[in-house]
Amino acid sequence: MASTDSIEDNRGFAEKNQASFPILSDPSKEMCDAYGVLYPIGMAKRWTFYIDAEGVIQKIDRMVKPLTAGTSLVQNLEELGIPRAR
């Protein structure tokens, strides 16, 4: 997960939501701009990029909805043939 928010804001978000994964901070918006997800007002779109071990983008989910993002993530990983962690 990446955000244009500061490291401190991301840390607070992760603690509040008990995130078990790192949240990358991109306050300069360089990475978000490079991935084409930056709105003109400076916020990032909610897109999920599925990137393989070689760094190749295998899929982009442009229809991410916060309420169903977890379910969609699992479904997309299964469709890509990624086994569930045990």
NORZI-V902828 format. One line per field, one symbol per residue. phi: phi as a letter, one per 20 degrees, with the letter a starting at -180 (. if undefined). burial: I if it has 24 or more other C-alpha atoms within 12 Angstrom, else O. A space follows every 10 residues. Layout:
phi=???
burial=???
//
This chain:
phi=.cbeffgfff ffffffelfd bfdfdcffmf ffffemdefg eneefedddd defenefeac eedfcgfdff fffffffffe nefffd
burial=IIIIOOOOOI OOOOOOOOOO OOIOIIOOIO OIOOOOIIOO OOOIIIIIII OOOOOOOOOI OOOOOOOOOO OOIOOIIOOO OOOOOO
//
